[in-house]
Amino acid sequence: MVVGVPASVQSATWRKRGWKRQVEEHGRRAWGEDEQPLTGPVQFHMVFYFEGTLPRLDVDNMIKLTQDALNDIVYKDDSQLLRTASDVRDINAAYRCRGMGLATARGFIANEPFVVIRVMEPPDLEVLP
């Protein structure tokens, strides 16, 4: 879980650097310093919980910068991403909490806008949707 509003690839340089550094630090803590980056195919899911008025943010550009920040930490290179999804949700909406992940719970406890990032094995790509 990363607290804050994600930067877009269209953001100012200082904002992009700050967001990337924050995601890298989170990735290292969550992944573990001793773990090697994944080398096989992966899928990426990112959820941004905002408060108040939705920030002017292009979701596609928000994803790219965050994915780049996790290169050589969680996965070797973002070219391994076979599936990518993102959501933008109001932090004050009503949600069912049963089965909520720890990262999401920590985000709500932080009481600020936050992002939850999940990197996992992709589904069987031989099975058509």
Secondary structure by P-SEA (a helix, b strand, c coil): ccccccccccccaaaaaaaaaaaaaaaaaaaccccccccccbbbbbbbbbccccccccaaaaaaaaaaaaccccccccccccbbbbbbbccccccccccccaaaaaaaaacccbbbbbbcccccccccc
